[in-house]
């Protein structure tokens, strides 16, 4: 199947892009599902670069959690990122400042301040393995610097702890299935 072949090529391109880093890897993602095999392959690209360059600056900004049950899962995810890949909360991983943004919906990787990958691809089994996604790898330092400035602005206000979702702000499938009314913020659904 040609779709499977193209996904494999894309995975290799992103892995190689990450593994090529000598100075820095800056990432913004809605989430990273580190326990998914496909995502582990990308994270191994980061690990490969760090093994060659122990002082590599690796920083990741993730989005907010939408449900109370996600908090426990995210704690396990962060523990796995630390154990398997040496990425620690606060130093390497932070969460978008939801006072500034509703979502961290962008999918961005900047390597060495020289190249940027801007895509629609979430770091999940489906985002990497089965969805049709689109992305552009731009090897142009001025554009990489533009995205680096955005990243640095987001990093400066990002949370160094896993933000706990407030119960009143989350919508659970269970609440909707029971026919209950759920308070929502219009911003959560605006231009997403």
Order of alpha helices (4+ residues) and beta strands (2+ residues): alpha-beta-alpha-beta-alpha-beta-beta-beta-alpha-beta-alpha-alpha
